[in-house]
Amino acid sequence: MSRPLLSPRRLLRWCAFAALAWLVLTELVVLVLRFVPPPTSAVMVERRVGALVRGEHGFQLHQHWVPWRAVSPWVPLAMVAGEDQKFPYHHGFDFDSIHAAVDAADDGHRLRGASTISQQTAKNLFLWNGRSFLRKGLEAYFTVLLELNWPKQRILEVYLNIAELGDGVYGVGAASERYFHTSPANLNAAQAARLAAVLPSPRRLHAERPSAYVLRRADWIERQMRQLGGPGYIEGHAPRVMPGSRQGDTRRKVAR
């Protein structure tokens, strides 16, 4: 009788080796990206490939890296106000929002998203769009890696540079120049709120030609920004000079 090509013990050994290699590789990648701007992201690659497959020959992707110090402090505040107000405090997951979303679904309402900015950064940077259990599991894994290895400011900085803010427009650098004809350092509170307002559906909603819904949502985000106390909510110290603002010191200590 011929001997099996791969015994159960050898198979187990190979599986353990593959798992260890995966853990080491992903940890190294996350550590490197703490200090190096990501050259692209998984969702950008997915969008490029999708355009090629569908024959969108005129498609162009717009994105360039903007460091944290070159972004108006209104922008990260607007993103947090609109997407994840507990961002400075949680460790990657907002369990209250998750429970609320599940309860709403149980009551017959459409399942709404409960992803934090950390989860969105993990998904946009490393994974693909979709709702499979595999992708959600990997999203949770990479979210934990980001929270363990990156400070909150770095997570938000990467998010601001890879979030989709229009069809083929990624990051606040490209979006501010395309929609407002200015640099991200010069965005005021209203412009930042309008960018954040399109995040639920950036290919359908437009910051440049906002619908009534976008304007209402942007107005709500601006009110939330004021209620949170201004950019000090994000930074934990006195805010920088803010374009279009007369707001005073709004310092508030948060986790970094």
C-alpha positions in Angstrom: 0.0 0.0 0.0 1.4 3.4 -1.0 2.1 5.9 1.8 0.0 9.0 2.0 1.7 12.0 0.4 0.9 14.2 3.3 0.3 12.7 6.8 -2.0 14.4 9.2 0.9 15.4 11.4 2.7 17.0 8.5 -0.4 18.7 7.3 -0.9 20.1 10.8 2.7 21.3 10.8 2.3 23.1 7.5 -0.9 24.7 8.7 0.8 26.0 11.8 3.7 27.3 9.8 1.4 29.1 7.4 -0.5 30.6 10.2 2.7 31.8 11.9 4.0 33.2 8.6 0.7 35.1 8.1 0.8 36.6 11.6 4.5 37.7 11.2 3.9 39.1 7.7 0.8 41.1 8.6 2.4 42.4 11.7 5.5 43.6 9.8 3.4 45.3 7.1 1.3 47.1 9.8 4.5 48.2 11.6 6.1 49.5 8.4 2.9 51.4 7.4 2.9 53.1 10.8 5.8 55.2 9.5 5.6 55.0 5.7 2.7 56.4 3.6 0.8 53.5 1.9 1.5 53.7 -1.8 -2.0 52.5 -2.5 -4.9 50.6 -0.9 -6.8 47.5 -1.5 -10.0 49.4 -2.4 -8.1 51.6 -4.9 -6.6 48.5 -6.6 -10.1 46.9 -6.6 -11.5 50.1 -8.3 -8.8 50.1 -10.9 -9.3 46.5 -11.8 -13.0 46.9 -11.9 -12.7 49.8 -14.3 -10.5 47.7 -16.6 -12.8 44.7 -16.5 -15.9 46.9 -17.3 -14.0 48.7 -20.0 -14.1 52.2 -18.4 -11.2 53.4 -20.6 -11.5 57.0 -19.4 -11.4 56.2 -15.7 -8.8 58.0 -13.7 -8.0 57.6 -10.1 -7.0 60.7 -8.1 -5.1 60.4 -4.8 -2.0 61.8 -3.2 -0.7 61.6 0.3 -1.1 64.6 2.6 0.6 64.5 6.0 -1.4 65.2 9.2 0.2 68.6 9.7 -0.9 69.7 6.2 -4.6 69.0 6.8 -7.0 71.6 8.3 -8.0 70.4 11.8 -11.7 70.8 10.7 -11.3 67.8 8.4 -10.5 65.0 11.0 -13.1 66.5 13.3 -15.8 66.4 10.6 -15.0 62.8 9.8 -15.2 61.8 13.4 -18.4 63.8 13.9 -20.0 62.2 11.0 -18.7 58.6 11.1 -17.4 57.7 14.6 -17.8 60.1 17.5 -16.3 57.6 20.0 -13.2 57.2 17.9 -10.8 58.8 20.5 -12.0 56.5 23.2 -12.8 53.0 21.8 -10.2 50.3 20.9 -11.4 49.7 17.4 -15.0 48.5 17.9 -18.0 50.5 19.1 -20.1 47.7 20.7 -22.9 50.0 21.6 -23.4 50.9 17.9 -23.1 47.2 16.9 -25.8 46.2 19.4 -28.0 49.1 18.2 -27.6 48.0 14.6 -28.5 44.4 15.5 -31.6 45.5 17.5 -32.7 47.7 14.6 -32.4 44.7 12.2 -34.3 42.5 14.6 -37.1 45.1 14.6 -37.4 44.8 10.8 -35.3 47.8 9.9 -32.6 47.8 7.3 -29.3 46.7 8.8 -27.2 49.8 9.1 -23.5 50.1 9.3 -21.7 50.2 12.7 -18.1 50.3 11.5 -15.7 52.5 13.3 -13.0 54.6 11.6 -10.5 52.0 12.7 -12.5 49.2 11.0 -13.0 51.3 7.8 -9.3 52.0 7.7 -8.5 48.3 8.0 -11.0 47.4 5.3 -10.0 50.1 2.9 -6.2 49.5 3.3 -6.0 45.7 3.3 -9.3 44.2 2.1 -12.1 44.3 -0.5 -15.6 45.5 -0.5 -18.3 43.0 0.4 -20.2 41.5 3.3 -18.9 38.0 3.6 -18.0 36.5 7.0 -14.4 36.0 5.7 -14.0 39.6 5.0 -15.6 40.7 8.2 -13.3 38.4 10.1 -10.2 39.7 8.4 -11.4 43.2 9.0 -11.7 42.5 12.7 -8.1 41.0 12.7 -6.6 44.0 10.9 -8.5 46.4 13.1 -6.9 44.9 16.2 -3.5 45.1 14.6 -4.0 48.8 13.8 -5.2 49.6 17.3 -2.3 47.7 18.9 0.4 49.2 16.7 -0.7 52.6 15.6 -1.6 55.7 17.6 -5.1 57.1 17.0 -3.7 60.0 15.1 -2.0 57.7 12.6 -5.2 55.7 12.0 -7.1 58.9 11.3 -4.3 60.2 9.1 -4.3 57.1 6.9 -8.1 57.1 6.8 -8.1 60.7 5.6 -5.8 59.8 2.8 -7.5 56.6 1.5 -11.2 57.2 2.1 -13.3 57.3 -1.1 -14.8 60.8 -1.4 -16.1 60.5 -5.0 -15.9 58.1 -7.9 -12.1 57.7 -8.4 -11.4 60.4 -5.8 -9.5 59.1 -2.7 -8.3 61.1 0.2 -8.8 64.7 1.3 -5.8 65.9 -0.8 -7.4 65.1 -4.1 -11.0 65.9 -2.9 -10.2 69.4 -1.6 -8.4 70.3 -4.8 -11.1 68.8 -7.1 -14.2 70.0 -5.3 -13.1 73.3 -3.6 -10.0 74.2 -5.6 -7.8 74.7 -2.5 -5.4 72.7 -0.5 -6.6 70.5 2.4 -4.9 72.9 4.8 -7.3 75.7 3.9 -10.6 73.8 4.2 -13.1 75.5 6.6 -15.6 73.8 8.8 -18.4 73.9 6.2 -16.2 72.4 3.5 -14.9 69.7 5.8 -18.5 68.8 6.8 -19.6 68.5 3.2 -16.7 66.1 2.5 -17.8 64.0 5.5 -21.4 64.1 4.4 -20.7 62.1 1.2 -19.0 59.2 3.0 -22.0 56.9 3.2 -22.2 56.7 -0.6 -19.4 58.7 -2.3 -20.2 57.5 -5.8 -23.8 58.6 -5.5 -23.4 61.7 -3.4 -21.4 64.8 -4.4 -19.5 67.3 -2.4 -19.1 69.6 -5.4 -22.8 69.7 -6.4 -24.5 68.7 -3.2 -28.0 67.5 -3.1 -30.5 68.6 -0.5 -29.7 65.5 1.5 -25.9 66.2 1.5 -26.5 69.8 2.6 -28.8 68.6 5.4 -26.3 66.0 6.5 -23.4 68.5 6.3 -25.3 70.9 8.5 -25.9 68.1 11.0 -22.2 67.3 11.0 -21.3 70.9 11.6 -23.6 71.0 14.7 -22.0 67.8 15.9 -18.5 69.4 15.5 -19.5 72.3 17.7 -21.1 70.0 20.3 -17.9 67.9 20.4 -16.0 71.0 21.3 -14.0 71.7 18.1 -10.7 70.2 16.9 -9.4 69.9 20.5 -11.7 66.9 20.7 -9.4 65.1 18.3 -6.0 66.5 19.3 -6.3 66.7 23.1 -4.6 70.2 23.1 -5.2 73.7 21.9 -6.2 73.7 18.2 -4.1 75.1 15.5 -5.2 78.2 13.6 -8.4 77.2 11.9 -9.5 78.8 8.6 -12.9 80.4 8.8 -13.2 80.2 12.6 -13.2 82.5 15.6 -13.4 79.6 18.1 -11.3 79.8 21.2 -9.3 77.2 23.0 -11.4 73.9 23.0 -8.8 71.7 24.6 -10.1 68.3 25.8 -7.9 65.4 26.8 -8.5 62.3 24.8 -6.7 59.0 24.3 -3.9 59.1 21.8 
